[in-house]
Amino acid sequence: MSFEKTMTRSRIAVLGLSLLLLNGCATPIDPNASPAQQRLAREQNNFNTTVAEGAVGGALIGGAIGFLAGGNVKSAAIGAGGGAVAGAVAGYMVAQNNFQHAQTQENLRAAIDDARQSAASARQDAADATMVANEARSRAAGLRQQLNSRQISVDQYRAQLAGYNQTAAGLEKISKGLGEKVAQMRQNAALARGNGTDLNNSANDIENSRRAIDQATAQLRQAVDASPAA
């Protein structure tokens, strides 16, 4: 097989993996959901898209390296897979990773700005999560009254609360992502030594928001799981 054909197939394999990563990352946003639920769904999609974009970049670079090293499509595919994993990590925390790999003042300022923005976003997520949990509990109580008065069936009761399961799953992913952010920030704060105070403060802020999100998620799950037996 000619070099050109082999290289073309390598590119197709790598691009195919990249498209799968991007297409599989989005979570549908229910137009009938509350504004807070929709904001949380968009936040989850933002996280997923950022990770996927980093993975695509890593896959393309890894695929090229794999081809040059092995000279065939199989090597390119292996390289793409490894690059996707590394790219996903870098894609989620670009500024934080830049500082860890090159500890310059410019990268430190970018990492601090990123940390502050992340903390503000986490506070909004926590407020939305609390709002949705309160909404779910209130809605469940109202539906239970309707069920007890036989205005609705058990299946209708469950259907009305089903959308909160997706929100809870999204909150769990957001919480996990925030935990990774906090860990990265604390590592960078240690590397920055005396200049790491701002990073530690933002990490503490995010950790508080993450706890609030976890609490809201538990309340949300409880409201949904309290569904009566048929």
Solvent accessible surface area in square Angstrom, and as a share of the most:
residue,aa,sasa,rsa
1,M,150,0.67
2,S,52,0.34
3,F,133,0.55
4,E,120,0.54
5,K,131,0.56
6,T,17,0.10
7,M,42,0.19
8,T,69,0.40
9,R,134,0.49
10,S,4,0.02
11,R,143,0.52
12,I,112,0.57
13,A,37,0.29
14,V,7,0.04
15,L,90,0.45
16,G,31,0.30
17,L,56,0.28
18,S,4,0.03
19,L,106,0.53
20,L,131,0.65
21,L,57,0.28
22,L,63,0.32
23,N,116,0.60
24,G,68,0.65
25,C,20,0.12
26,A,71,0.55
27,T,23,0.13
28,P,107,0.67
29,I,63,0.32
30,D,69,0.36
31,P,113,0.71
32,N,139,0.71
33,A,22,0.17
34,S,23,0.15
35,P,93,0.59
36,A,1,0.00
37,Q,19,0.09
38,Q,41,0.18
39,R,83,0.30
40,L,6,0.03
41,A,16,0.13
42,R,111,0.41
43,E,47,0.21
44,Q,9,0.04
45,N,25,0.13
46,N,89,0.46
47,F,43,0.18
48,N,23,0.12
49,T,49,0.29
50,T,52,0.30
51,V,37,0.21
52,A,6,0.04
53,E,103,0.46
54,G,15,0.14
55,A,3,0.02
56,V,22,0.13
57,G,31,0.30
58,G,12,0.11
59,A,0,0.00
60,L,75,0.37
61,I,113,0.57
62,G,9,0.09
63,G,1,0.01
64,A,44,0.34
65,I,108,0.55
66,G,8,0.08
67,F,7,0.03
68,L,142,0.71
69,A,91,0.70
70,G,40,0.38
71,G,43,0.41
72,N,67,0.34
73,V,46,0.26
74,K,149,0.63
75,S,27,0.17
76,A,0,0.00
77,A,48,0.37
78,I,119,0.60
79,G,18,0.17
80,A,1,0.01
81,G,31,0.30
82,G,46,0.44
83,G,12,0.11
84,A,11,0.09
85,V,106,0.61
86,A,67,0.52
87,G,8,0.08
88,A,24,0.18
89,V,84,0.48
90,A,46,0.36
91,G,8,0.08
92,Y,35,0.13
93,M,13,0.06
94,V,86,0.49
95,A,19,0.15
96,Q,0,0.00
97,N,17,0.09
98,N,71,0.36
99,F,7,0.03
100,Q,56,0.25
101,H,151,0.67
102,A,45,0.35
103,Q,105,0.47
104,T,68,0.40
105,Q,108,0.48
106,E,124,0.56
107,N,30,0.15
108,L,9,0.05
109,R,140,0.51
110,A,43,0.33
111,A,0,0.00
112,I,22,0.11
113,D,71,0.37
114,D,33,0.17
115,A,0,0.00
116,R,127,0.46
117,Q,128,0.57
118,S,17,0.11
119,A,4,0.03
120,A,47,0.37
121,S,43,0.28
122,A,1,0.01
123,R,120,0.44
124,Q,88,0.39
125,D,7,0.04
126,A,11,0.09
127,A,53,0.41
128,D,1,0.01
129,A,0,0.00
130,T,59,0.35
131,M,101,0.45
132,V,0,0.00
133,A,0,0.00
134,N,69,0.36
135,E,55,0.25
136,A,0,0.00
137,R,113,0.41
138,S,78,0.51
139,R,102,0.37
140,A,12,0.09
141,A,57,0.44
142,G,30,0.29
143,L,13,0.06
144,R,87,0.32
145,Q,132,0.59
146,Q,66,0.29
147,L,27,0.14
148,N,113,0.58
149,S,64,0.41
150,R,220,0.80
151,Q,129,0.57
152,I,31,0.16
153,S,55,0.36
154,V,29,0.17
155,D,100,0.52
156,Q,97,0.43
157,Y,1,0.00
158,R,98,0.36
159,A,69,0.53
160,Q,82,0.37
161,L,3,0.01
162,A,51,0.40
163,G,44,0.42
164,Y,3,0.01
165,N,60,0.31
166,Q,86,0.38
167,T,17,0.10
168,A,1,0.00
169,A,39,0.31
170,G,6,0.06
171,L,1,0.00
172,E,83,0.37
173,K,100,0.43
174,I,10,0.05
175,S,8,0.05
176,K,138,0.58
177,G,1,0.01
178,L,15,0.07
179,G,23,0.22
180,E,71,0.32
181,K,14,0.06
182,V,11,0.06
183,A,51,0.40
184,Q,16,0.07
185,M,0,0.00
186,R,90,0.33
187,Q,96,0.43
188,N,0,0.00
189,A,4,0.03
190,A,74,0.58
191,L,71,0.35
192,A,13,0.10
193,R,206,0.75
194,G,74,0.71
195,N,86,0.44
196,G,2,0.02
197,T,84,0.49
198,D,51,0.27
199,L,0,0.00
200,N,58,0.29
201,N,83,0.43
202,S,10,0.06
203,A,0,0.00
204,N,69,0.35
205,D,40,0.21
206,I,0,0.00
207,E,25,0.11
208,N,89,0.45
209,S,7,0.04
210,R,63,0.23
211,R,142,0.52
212,A,35,0.27
213,I,0,0.00
214,D,58,0.30
215,Q,114,0.51
216,A,3,0.02
217,T,10,0.06
218,A,63,0.49
219,Q,42,0.19
220,L,0,0.00
221,R,73,0.27
222,Q,129,0.57
223,A,9,0.07
224,V,17,0.10
225,D,105,0.54
226,A,53,0.41
227,S,36,0.23
228,P,27,0.17
229,A,89,0.69
230,A,114,0.88
